[in-house]
Structures are given as structure tokens and as C-alpha cells.
């Protein structure tokens, strides 16, 4: 929808607020993302990482006539990892991203292009969850809506809404974002950046007038349970700006899952043949898989400057190939721990930002069960189990119903930070035992173990050498680092030695932990690579770099 036609009740999207650019409109425009000089057509460019960011960039660059060469050290899909249960006939555990807000419209552009089905995610107090069970300090509450809970929970919800209004002028921000009113959104947001970059989320809550009038227990409940996707306390040390972006852009509400697994999205782009009219240079039917003869190349061990201003990429097997441009989509820490990157390829300011990125820990434990037995009604009319939020070891337990005659899935535990580290030393079966023990205290009459079939599945992202954490969590004072990383695709002011290597991924974005950030930064990099190779966008479909000077994130003084 053109910006001028959007109204105050238009849907919330991840439109900025740091860089308000309509990525969803840009990628859907019939003119395409740009045009390359004829001598560049068919030329190879390297992409490190075959997760969502890498796959989007490869797909769009292929359409423009380049030959992307994907390198992958682990599994295709990155943190969009859907692991099938053995014998489960396609039943999966979503080990990474599992809930996707409707506001992520650039991501859903690719979901829809692939014709994938979605359904509402069973978050707490949503119809998809059926019912929600909140267990705190040994007290258990059953609810289908907020009104079913004791007044304490409504008081916490109201205090959070009031704090957002008081500390951020939330209503005005939200209206400007809905309408995509760029000048107003920039003015309102840029006022908040210096106010809240140096302060934590907890500081915002504790010093707000709304929460200051309530007890410490109210803040405690907010941290343990929260609203939308669950508890907030693992984010309490983070910069308040990070939390404001999440709630402003609707990332914590109206979420969906991808039926049969989200890994279908990056793998689908690998196999998808764009329409013939979308392809330049390549014949109809061309796919990323066909350009790679079926598989990406091995992981990257080194990136260095080569003769002729090229970049040399060396893979696990010692093969070195040169390219005019390289895009790295792996988590930034890997550029110092897993890949030997020539230091001169980034400025010292950028190295500081890449190395100061702070990742959050995350663990999940899943079991497959014979059927969605939790739907069986008890004598009092409530289901056997509900989506569960608790201060116990499990923290969040989610129930996935694939139909009355199909195996179901229980995410026994989804935990972050300190709660995730408690699971780190333990194998999967021990994790299941710990989770079942905690849940038995909430549901003493339910024998969950009797329904488990097949082998359980678990993950700790911080233990994976190819990730070292689940997602970025910016600390106070990290805005400048984020600004450097996000704007890296704008390379006109760089020294020649630093040009031609690009970065993308959700940790480069201002919205870490959400796949929309990976998609948007990937599209930034596509624009940067096209420009680096002498290409341009179409006049009636300007790209992110064309408007960056007037819309880009505000700069704080060093």
C-alpha cells in the first residue's frame, strides 16, 4: 500500500523505527530490485551462511543475474531449524525460530511466495493456546483470558501499558508507524534514542510512575510471566531501546507458526524457480540448487584481500576462490573465532562493534506424544494441560496440536539466559526428566511420560560452535555499535581496503531474535552489492541505500 494511503488503523509492521523503509513494498515492486551492468551478469559472489539472511540474498541476487556461491559450515537454514522426530511422519521440533509475528511482512513475502501454510502460535492467553496455566510461588491459576486471573495480573498489564505511554509516548509512536509517517516517526523515535540507550529495561520498568506505585511483587510477576509471549526478566539487563522496538513493531503479538516447520522457508528458496520474467541472464527454471549442482560449498575458514581488489574465500577443504563481493551472514563472533578474517577488511570501529555484540543463551526441550491428550476435559471442564508459564525450571511449556489422530508435540521447556545455562551440562534425557519433575508439581495427576513416543530433542544454542548463542541482546550503550553494523552496507565513505565485504543477519539488525531483521539486513546487503558492482535501482523503486541519507538511523556522538 502506498505510504500516502495508509491510515491510523493500518496493520503494524516492522517499518523502522530506526530506518523507516518499506522493505515489503520494495521486494514486491514489479520493476524488481535493480539492474546490473551487462558485463557483471553471471559473475560469482560469495555468501557465507545458508540461513534465512544468506538464502534471501542469494535468491534476490540470482534474480538480478549474479551467480551466488553459498558456503555453509553446518546445516542449511541456520537458526530456522525444524528437526523431524524419528518416525513422526513429518512432525517437527522447532529448535530455533518458531513464532513469527504478522508484522514481519518482508519475511512473509517469501512464506507466501512458497505457498506455505501458517496457523496462530499457541502463545499464553490466546485462542490458539486453548487455556493458559500460570504457576508462580506454588500457586496455580487456570485462564482462557486475562479476566480469569486474579486482579494482580491485570494490574501488571495496565502498569506496563501506562509505563510505555509515560516513558515513550507509545500511542503517538504507534500511530506514526501504522501510517508510515516517516518525518513524524523519525522525530519521535530519534528523541528516545539518547534518552534510553544507556538505560536498562528494568530501569524503565522500576522507575516508571505506573510501577513505582505498585509493589516489588508486581515487577516480579511481570518478569516471570509478562504478557504476549511470556516472561520478560531475561531481557531486564538489555537496553530499553531494544524492548521498545519489539513492542512498537508488534513482534510480541499476533504470531504464527509455519505448518510442517519454518525450515521450509530457506530450503524452499534454495529449490524455488522464480518466474521467467523475474530472471535476468539465467534461463527459466534456474534455482539456487541448480546453480550449485545440488549442495552449497563447505564452511569458510578464511577471508582475505586478493589481487585486483578481489576477496579470497577459503573453505574447510583448503579451496580458495576469489570474488568481487562477499556477504557474511553468520553471527558476528564467528568472524574472529571460526573464520580468519583479514583485519584490514573492517575498520577498527567496526571490529569493536562486531566483537561487542552480546548473545543471549537459549535452550529448548521437546517430546513427541501419541496424541494431543491435553485436550481431554477434566470433570471441572478445564483441559488436562494448558500452555504453562512458571517460575520453575521449565519457564515456558508449549503444546502443539497436529490433529486428534496425529502425534502431538510438547515443548517441555523454553528458557533463556540463566535458566538456559542450568540445562547446559545435561543431556537430552536428563533435561526431559528435569522438566517432567517440574511439571509434575503443577499437574500432579497427569502422567505426561506415559504419552511420550520416540526420542526427545533438545538444543542449547550457546553450545553450538557455529552460533555461540541464540540471538543478540543489546546492552545499554550498544546503540552506536548497532548503528555501525546496520549501516555497514553504505560503503561510499570506506577506505578502499574495506569495500566489497558486507554483513547481514538478525544480529546486524535493530530487531535481533526476529527473522524479519535477518531479511531486512539481507536486502540492505543486496542493494550494497549491486551498487558495489556498478548497478543501480529503478527510478520508481528506490532501494534502502538510495534513501538512507535522509532516513537512516540517527548517529550518537562518539
C-alpha positions as CSV (number, residue, x, y, z in Angstrom):
1,X,0.0,0.0,0.0
2,X,1.4,3.4,-0.9
3,X,2.5,5.3,2.2
4,X,0.1,8.2,1.5
5,X,-2.9,5.8,1.6
6,X,-2.2,4.2,4.9
7,X,-4.5,5.0,7.8
8,X,-4.2,5.0,11.6
9,X,-5.8,1.6,11.7
10,X,-3.4,0.1,9.1
11,X,-1.6,-3.0,10.3
12,X,1.5,-2.7,12.4
13,X,4.6,-3.8,10.5
14,X,8.4,-3.8,11.2
15,X,8.7,-0.4,9.5
16,X,11.8,1.0,11.2
17,X,11.7,2.8,13.6
18,X,15.4,3.4,13.3
19,X,15.3,3.2,9.5
20,X,11.7,3.6,8.2
21,X,12.0,1.9,4.8
22,X,9.2,-0.2,3.2
23,X,11.1,-3.4,2.5
24,X,7.9,-5.2,1.8
25,X,7.0,-2.8,-0.9
26,X,10.5,-2.8,-2.4
27,X,10.7,-6.5,-2.9
28,X,7.1,-6.7,-4.3
29,X,7.6,-4.0,-6.9
30,X,7.1,-5.2,-10.5
31,X,10.3,-3.4,-11.6
32,X,12.4,-5.6,-9.3
33,X,15.3,-4.6,-7.1
34,X,17.6,-3.1,-9.7
35,X,19.8,-3.8,-12.7
36,X,23.5,-4.7,-13.1
37,X,25.9,-3.8,-16.0
38,X,25.8,-6.5,-18.7
39,X,29.4,-7.4,-18.1
40,X,28.6,-8.4,-14.5
41,X,25.9,-10.9,-15.5
42,X,26.8,-14.4,-14.5
43,X,29.5,-13.2,-12.2
44,X,30.0,-15.1,-8.9
45,X,29.6,-13.5,-5.5
46,X,30.2,-15.3,-2.2
47,X,27.6,-15.7,0.6
48,X,28.8,-17.1,3.9
49,X,25.9,-18.9,5.7
50,X,22.8,-20.5,4.2
51,X,20.4,-19.4,6.9
52,X,17.5,-17.0,6.1
53,X,19.7,-14.0,5.5
54,X,22.0,-15.8,3.2
55,X,19.3,-17.5,1.3
56,X,17.3,-14.3,0.7
57,X,20.3,-12.5,-0.5
58,X,21.3,-15.4,-2.8
59,X,17.7,-15.7,-4.2
60,X,17.4,-12.0,-5.0
61,X,21.0,-11.7,-6.4
62,X,20.3,-14.7,-8.6
63,X,17.2,-13.0,-10.0
64,X,19.3,-10.0,-10.8
65,X,21.7,-12.1,-12.9
66,X,24.6,-12.9,-10.5
67,X,25.7,-16.3,-9.5
68,X,25.6,-16.6,-5.7
69,X,28.0,-19.1,-4.2
70,X,26.7,-20.2,-0.8
71,X,29.0,-21.6,1.9
72,X,27.6,-23.4,4.9
73,X,29.6,-24.9,7.8
74,X,26.6,-26.6,9.5
75,X,23.0,-27.1,8.4
76,X,21.1,-25.1,5.8
77,X,18.5,-22.9,7.4
78,X,20.6,-21.6,10.2
79,X,18.5,-20.9,13.3
80,X,15.4,-21.7,11.3
81,X,15.9,-25.3,12.2
82,X,13.0,-27.8,12.1
83,X,14.1,-31.2,13.3
84,X,11.9,-34.1,12.5
85,X,11.1,-36.7,15.1
86,X,12.2,-40.2,14.1
87,X,9.1,-42.0,12.7
88,X,6.9,-39.0,13.3
89,X,5.7,-38.6,9.7
90,X,6.9,-35.0,9.4
91,X,6.2,-34.0,13.0
92,X,8.9,-31.5,13.9
93,X,10.5,-29.7,16.8
94,X,11.3,-26.0,16.1
95,X,14.7,-25.7,17.6
96,X,15.3,-22.1,16.6
97,X,12.7,-19.5,15.4
98,X,9.2,-20.9,16.0
99,X,6.8,-17.9,16.2
100,X,6.6,-15.3,13.6
101,X,4.7,-12.0,14.1
102,X,2.4,-11.0,11.2
103,X,4.2,-7.6,11.3
104,X,7.3,-9.3,9.7
105,X,5.9,-8.6,6.2
106,X,9.2,-9.0,4.3
107,X,9.6,-12.5,5.8
108,X,6.0,-13.4,5.0
109,X,6.6,-12.2,1.4
110,X,8.8,-15.3,1.0
111,X,6.5,-17.5,3.0
112,X,3.6,-16.6,0.7
113,X,5.8,-16.9,-2.4
114,X,6.5,-20.5,-1.5
115,X,2.8,-21.2,-0.7
116,X,3.4,-22.4,2.8
117,X,0.6,-22.7,5.3
118,X,0.6,-20.9,8.7
119,X,-1.6,-21.0,11.8
120,X,-1.7,-19.0,15.0
121,X,1.0,-19.8,17.5
122,X,-0.3,-21.1,20.9
123,X,1.0,-18.2,23.0
124,X,-0.3,-17.5,26.5
125,X,-3.9,-16.2,26.8
126,X,-4.6,-16.7,23.1
127,X,-7.3,-18.8,21.5
128,X,-4.7,-20.9,19.9
129,X,-3.4,-22.0,23.3
130,X,-6.9,-23.2,24.4
131,X,-6.0,-22.4,28.0
132,X,-3.1,-21.0,29.9
133,X,-1.8,-22.2,33.3
134,X,0.3,-19.7,35.3
135,X,2.2,-21.2,38.3
136,X,4.1,-18.8,40.5
137,X,5.4,-19.3,44.0
138,X,3.5,-22.6,44.2
139,X,0.1,-21.0,43.3
140,X,-1.5,-22.3,40.1
141,X,-4.1,-20.3,38.1
142,X,-6.1,-21.5,35.1
143,X,-7.2,-19.0,32.5
144,X,-8.6,-18.6,29.0
145,X,-8.3,-14.8,29.1
146,X,-6.8,-12.2,31.4
147,X,-10.1,-11.7,33.1
148,X,-9.9,-15.2,34.5
149,X,-6.8,-14.4,36.5
150,X,-6.6,-12.6,39.9
151,X,-6.5,-8.7,39.8
152,X,-2.8,-8.7,40.3
153,X,-2.2,-9.8,36.7
154,X,-4.5,-7.1,35.2
155,X,-2.7,-4.5,37.4
156,X,0.7,-5.6,35.9
157,X,-0.7,-5.4,32.4
158,X,-2.1,-2.0,32.9
159,X,1.1,-0.7,34.6
160,X,3.1,-1.9,31.6
161,X,0.8,-0.1,29.1
162,X,1.0,3.1,31.3
163,X,4.8,2.9,31.5
164,X,5.1,2.7,27.8
165,X,2.9,5.7,27.4
166,X,4.6,7.6,30.1
167,X,8.2,6.8,29.1
168,X,7.9,6.6,25.3
169,X,4.7,8.3,24.1
170,X,3.7,4.9,22.8
171,X,0.4,5.9,21.2
172,X,1.9,8.6,19.0
173,X,4.7,6.4,18.0
174,X,2.4,3.6,17.1
175,X,0.2,5.8,15.0
176,X,3.1,7.2,13.1
177,X,4.4,3.7,12.4
178,X,1.0,2.4,11.3
179,X,0.6,5.4,8.9
180,X,4.3,5.1,7.9
181,X,4.5,8.8,8.5
182,X,8.3,9.0,8.1
183,X,9.0,12.5,9.4
184,X,6.9,12.1,12.5
185,X,8.1,8.6,13.2
186,X,11.7,9.7,12.9
187,X,11.2,12.8,15.1
188,X,9.5,10.8,17.8
189,X,11.9,7.9,17.8
190,X,15.1,9.9,17.5
191,X,14.1,11.8,20.6
192,X,14.0,8.5,22.5
193,X,17.4,7.1,21.4
194,X,19.6,9.3,23.6
195,X,17.1,9.0,26.5
196,X,17.0,5.2,26.6
197,X,20.2,3.8,25.0
198,X,22.1,4.0,28.3
199,X,19.3,2.6,30.5
200,X,18.1,-1.0,31.0
201,X,14.7,-2.4,30.5
202,X,14.5,-3.0,34.3
203,X,15.3,0.6,34.9
204,X,12.5,1.7,32.6
205,X,10.0,-0.5,34.5
206,X,11.2,0.2,38.0
207,X,11.4,4.0,37.6
208,X,8.1,4.4,35.8
209,X,5.4,6.1,37.7
210,X,3.0,3.3,37.0
211,X,5.1,0.5,38.5
212,X,6.5,2.7,41.3
213,X,3.0,2.9,42.7
214,X,2.9,-0.9,42.9
215,X,4.8,-3.5,44.9
216,X,8.0,-5.2,44.0
217,X,5.9,-8.4,43.6
218,X,4.2,-6.7,40.6
219,X,7.6,-6.2,38.9
220,X,8.5,-9.8,39.8
221,X,5.3,-11.1,38.2
222,X,6.0,-9.0,35.1
223,X,9.4,-10.6,34.9
224,X,8.2,-14.1,35.4
225,X,5.1,-14.1,33.3
226,X,4.9,-10.9,31.3
227,X,2.3,-10.7,28.6
228,X,2.3,-11.6,24.9
229,X,5.0,-14.2,24.6
230,X,5.7,-14.7,28.2
231,X,8.1,-13.5,30.9
232,X,10.4,-10.6,30.4
233,X,13.0,-11.0,33.1
234,X,15.7,-12.5,30.9
235,X,15.6,-9.2,29.0
236,X,15.8,-7.0,32.1
237,X,19.5,-6.2,31.6
238,X,19.1,-5.2,27.9
239,X,18.9,-1.7,26.5
240,X,15.3,-0.3,26.8
241,X,15.5,0.7,23.1
242,X,15.6,-3.0,22.2
243,X,12.4,-3.7,24.1
244,X,10.7,-0.6,22.7
245,X,11.3,-1.8,19.2
246,X,9.8,-5.2,19.9
247,X,6.6,-3.9,21.3
248,X,6.3,-1.0,18.9
249,X,6.6,-3.2,15.8
250,X,4.2,-5.8,17.1
251,X,6.9,-8.6,17.3
252,X,5.5,-9.9,20.6
253,X,1.9,-10.3,19.3
254,X,-0.2,-11.9,16.6
255,X,2.4,-14.6,16.0
256,X,2.1,-17.6,13.7
257,X,3.9,-20.9,13.2
258,X,4.8,-22.4,9.8
259,X,2.9,-25.7,9.3
260,X,5.4,-28.6,9.0
261,X,8.3,-26.4,10.0
262,X,9.8,-23.0,9.3
263,X,13.0,-24.5,7.8
264,X,10.8,-25.0,4.7
265,X,11.3,-21.3,4.0
266,X,15.1,-21.1,3.5
267,X,15.1,-24.6,1.9
268,X,12.2,-23.6,-0.3
269,X,14.1,-20.6,-1.6
270,X,17.0,-22.9,-2.4
271,X,14.7,-25.0,-4.6
272,X,12.4,-22.3,-5.9
273,X,12.5,-21.3,-9.5
274,X,11.4,-17.6,-9.9
275,X,9.1,-16.7,-12.8
276,X,10.8,-16.4,-16.1
277,X,10.1,-12.7,-16.3
278,X,11.8,-12.2,-12.9
279,X,15.1,-13.7,-14.0
280,X,17.8,-11.8,-15.8
281,X,20.5,-13.7,-17.6
282,X,19.6,-17.1,-16.3
283,X,17.2,-19.4,-18.2
284,X,13.7,-20.2,-17.0
285,X,13.7,-22.8,-14.3
286,X,17.0,-21.8,-12.7
287,X,17.3,-22.3,-9.0
288,X,20.0,-21.8,-6.4
289,X,20.2,-25.6,-6.1
290,X,20.8,-25.9,-9.8
291,X,23.5,-23.2,-9.8
292,X,25.2,-25.2,-7.0
293,X,24.8,-28.6,-8.5
294,X,22.6,-29.6,-5.5
295,X,24.6,-28.5,-2.5
296,X,26.3,-25.4,-1.0
297,X,30.1,-25.4,-0.5
298,X,31.7,-26.3,2.8
299,X,32.2,-23.8,5.6
300,X,34.6,-20.8,5.3
301,X,37.8,-20.7,7.2
302,X,39.4,-17.5,5.9
303,X,38.6,-14.3,4.0
304,X,41.4,-12.0,2.8
305,X,42.0,-9.3,0.2
306,X,43.4,-10.6,-3.1
307,X,44.9,-9.1,-6.2
308,X,42.8,-6.8,-8.3
309,X,40.7,-5.7,-5.3
310,X,39.1,-9.1,-5.2
311,X,38.3,-11.0,-2.0
312,X,39.7,-14.5,-1.4
313,X,37.5,-17.1,0.4
314,X,39.0,-20.3,1.6
315,X,36.8,-23.2,2.6
316,X,37.2,-26.1,5.1
317,X,39.0,-28.2,2.4
318,X,41.5,-25.6,1.6
319,X,39.9,-24.5,-1.6
320,X,40.4,-20.7,-2.3
321,X,38.3,-18.7,-4.8
322,X,38.2,-15.0,-5.4
323,X,35.1,-12.8,-5.7
324,X,34.4,-9.2,-6.3
325,X,32.0,-9.2,-3.3
326,X,31.4,-11.3,-0.2
327,X,28.4,-11.3,2.2
328,X,28.8,-12.8,5.6
329,X,25.6,-13.7,7.3
330,X,27.0,-15.8,10.2
331,X,26.9,-14.4,13.7
332,X,29.5,-11.7,14.1
333,X,31.6,-13.5,16.7
334,X,32.4,-16.2,14.2
335,X,34.4,-13.6,12.2
336,X,37.0,-13.8,15.0
337,X,36.6,-17.3,16.3
338,X,35.8,-19.5,13.4
339,X,36.9,-17.5,10.3
340,X,40.3,-15.9,9.9
341,X,39.2,-12.6,8.5
342,X,42.0,-10.2,7.4
343,X,41.9,-7.3,9.9
344,X,42.1,-4.6,7.3
345,X,38.7,-5.7,5.8
346,X,36.9,-3.9,8.6
347,X,37.7,-0.6,10.3
348,X,38.7,-0.8,14.0
349,X,35.4,0.9,14.8
350,X,33.5,-1.9,13.0
351,X,35.7,-4.6,14.7
352,X,34.7,-3.1,18.0
353,X,31.0,-3.3,17.2
354,X,31.3,-6.9,15.8
355,X,33.2,-8.1,18.9
356,X,31.0,-6.3,21.4
357,X,27.9,-8.0,20.2
358,X,26.3,-9.8,23.1
359,X,24.4,-13.0,22.6
360,X,21.7,-14.5,24.7
361,X,21.6,-18.1,25.7
362,X,18.5,-20.3,24.9
363,X,17.6,-23.9,25.4
364,X,14.6,-25.9,24.4
365,X,13.5,-29.5,25.1
366,X,10.8,-31.2,23.0
367,X,9.0,-34.5,23.2
368,X,6.6,-36.2,20.7
369,X,3.4,-37.6,22.3
370,X,0.9,-40.2,21.0
371,X,-1.9,-37.6,20.7
372,X,-2.9,-34.2,21.9
373,X,-4.1,-35.7,25.2
374,X,-4.1,-32.3,26.8
375,X,-7.4,-31.6,25.1
376,X,-9.2,-34.2,27.3
377,X,-11.5,-32.4,29.6
378,X,-11.5,-32.9,33.3
379,X,-14.6,-33.0,35.5
380,X,-14.3,-29.3,36.2
381,X,-14.4,-28.5,32.4
382,X,-10.8,-27.5,32.1
383,X,-8.4,-29.3,29.7
384,X,-5.8,-31.7,31.2
385,X,-2.9,-29.4,30.4
386,X,-2.5,-25.8,29.3
387,X,0.2,-23.7,27.9
388,X,2.2,-23.2,31.0
389,X,4.2,-20.2,32.4
390,X,6.0,-20.8,35.6
391,X,8.9,-19.7,37.8
392,X,10.0,-23.3,37.9
393,X,12.9,-24.8,35.8
394,X,10.7,-25.2,32.7
395,X,9.7,-21.5,32.5
396,X,7.6,-21.9,29.3
397,X,5.8,-25.0,28.1
398,X,4.0,-25.0,24.8
399,X,1.5,-27.5,23.3
400,X,1.3,-28.2,19.5
401,X,-1.8,-30.0,18.3
402,X,-1.4,-31.6,14.8
403,X,-4.9,-33.1,14.9
404,X,-6.8,-35.5,17.1
405,X,-5.4,-38.6,15.4
406,X,-1.9,-37.3,14.9
407,X,1.1,-37.3,17.2
408,X,1.4,-34.0,19.1
409,X,4.5,-32.1,20.3
410,X,5.2,-30.6,23.7
411,X,8.0,-28.1,24.1
412,X,8.6,-29.1,27.7
413,X,10.9,-26.1,28.4
414,X,11.8,-23.0,26.6
415,X,14.3,-21.0,28.7
416,X,16.7,-18.1,28.3
417,X,19.9,-16.9,29.9
418,X,20.5,-18.2,33.4
419,X,17.6,-20.7,33.1
420,X,19.1,-22.0,29.8
421,X,22.5,-22.3,31.4
422,X,21.0,-24.6,34.1
423,X,20.3,-27.1,31.3
424,X,23.6,-26.7,29.5
425,X,25.6,-29.5,31.3
426,X,22.8,-32.1,30.8
427,X,22.0,-34.5,28.0
428,X,18.5,-34.6,26.4
429,X,17.1,-37.4,28.5
430,X,18.1,-35.7,31.8
431,X,16.6,-32.5,30.5
432,X,13.3,-34.3,29.9
433,X,13.4,-35.8,33.4
434,X,14.0,-32.4,35.0
435,X,11.2,-30.8,33.0
436,X,8.8,-33.7,33.8
437,X,9.7,-33.4,37.5
438,X,8.9,-29.6,37.5
439,X,5.6,-30.1,35.6
440,X,4.5,-32.9,38.0
441,X,4.4,-30.3,40.7
442,X,2.0,-28.2,38.6
443,X,0.0,-31.2,37.3
444,X,0.2,-33.9,40.0
445,X,-2.5,-36.1,38.4
446,X,-1.2,-36.0,34.9
447,X,1.3,-38.7,33.6
448,X,2.9,-36.9,30.7
449,X,5.6,-39.5,30.4
450,X,3.1,-42.3,29.5
451,X,2.3,-40.4,26.3
452,X,5.8,-39.8,25.1
453,X,6.8,-41.7,22.0
454,X,10.1,-41.6,20.1
455,X,13.3,-39.9,21.2
456,X,13.2,-36.4,22.7
457,X,15.0,-33.5,21.1
458,X,16.8,-30.6,22.7
459,X,19.1,-27.7,21.8
460,X,21.4,-25.2,23.6
461,X,22.4,-22.6,21.0
462,X,25.3,-21.3,23.1
463,X,27.0,-24.8,22.9
464,X,26.9,-24.8,19.1
465,X,30.3,-23.6,17.8
466,X,28.6,-22.3,14.7
467,X,26.3,-20.0,16.7
468,X,27.7,-19.4,20.2
469,X,24.2,-18.1,21.3
470,X,20.6,-17.8,20.2
471,X,20.4,-14.1,19.3
472,X,21.7,-10.7,20.1
473,X,20.6,-8.8,23.2
474,X,22.0,-5.3,23.1
475,X,23.2,-3.9,26.4
476,X,22.9,-0.2,27.4
477,X,25.3,1.8,25.4
478,X,25.3,-0.5,22.4
479,X,23.3,1.7,20.1
480,X,26.4,3.1,18.5
481,X,27.7,-0.5,17.8
482,X,24.3,-1.4,16.3
483,X,24.4,1.7,14.1
484,X,27.8,0.8,12.7
485,X,26.8,-2.7,11.9
486,X,23.4,-1.9,10.4
487,X,24.8,0.9,8.2
488,X,27.8,-1.1,7.0
489,X,26.2,-1.7,3.6
490,X,26.6,2.1,2.9
491,X,30.3,1.9,1.8
492,X,31.0,5.1,-0.1
493,X,32.9,6.6,2.8
494,X,35.0,3.5,3.4
495,X,38.7,3.1,2.7
496,X,39.2,1.0,-0.5
497,X,40.5,-1.9,1.5
498,X,37.2,-2.2,3.5
499,X,34.8,-2.2,0.5
500,X,33.2,-5.3,-1.0
501,X,32.7,-7.3,2.1
502,X,29.1,-7.0,3.6
503,X,27.4,-8.2,6.7
504,X,23.8,-9.2,7.3
505,X,21.7,-11.2,9.8
506,X,19.4,-10.6,12.7
507,X,22.4,-9.6,14.9
508,X,23.2,-6.9,12.4
509,X,19.6,-5.6,12.6
510,X,17.9,-3.4,15.2
511,X,15.4,-6.3,15.8
512,X,17.5,-9.3,16.9
513,X,15.8,-12.6,17.7
514,X,13.2,-11.9,14.9
515,X,13.8,-13.3,11.4
516,X,12.4,-10.0,9.9
517,X,15.7,-8.4,10.9
518,X,17.7,-11.0,9.1
519,X,15.6,-10.5,5.9
520,X,15.8,-6.7,6.0
521,X,19.6,-6.6,6.6
522,X,20.0,-9.1,3.8
523,X,18.1,-6.8,1.5
524,X,20.3,-3.9,2.5
525,X,23.3,-6.0,1.5
526,X,21.7,-6.9,-1.8
527,X,21.5,-3.1,-2.5
528,X,25.1,-2.6,-1.4
529,X,26.4,-5.5,-3.6
530,X,24.5,-4.2,-6.6
531,X,25.9,-0.7,-6.1
532,X,29.4,-2.1,-5.5
533,X,29.3,-3.9,-8.8
534,X,28.2,-0.8,-10.7
535,X,24.5,-1.5,-10.7
536,X,21.5,0.7,-9.8
537,X,17.9,0.6,-8.7
538,X,15.0,1.6,-10.9
539,X,13.9,5.3,-10.5
540,X,10.4,4.3,-9.5
541,X,11.6,1.7,-6.9
542,X,14.4,3.2,-4.9
543,X,16.2,0.9,-2.6
544,X,17.3,1.3,1.0
545,X,20.6,2.9,0.2
546,X,19.0,5.5,-2.1
547,X,17.1,7.0,0.8
548,X,19.5,6.2,3.6
549,X,20.9,9.7,3.9
550,X,17.6,11.2,4.9
551,X,16.0,8.2,6.7
552,X,18.9,6.4,8.2
553,X,19.4,5.8,12.0
554,X,20.4,8.9,13.9
555,X,24.0,9.0,14.9
556,X,25.0,9.5,18.6
557,X,28.4,11.3,19.2
558,X,31.4,9.0,19.9
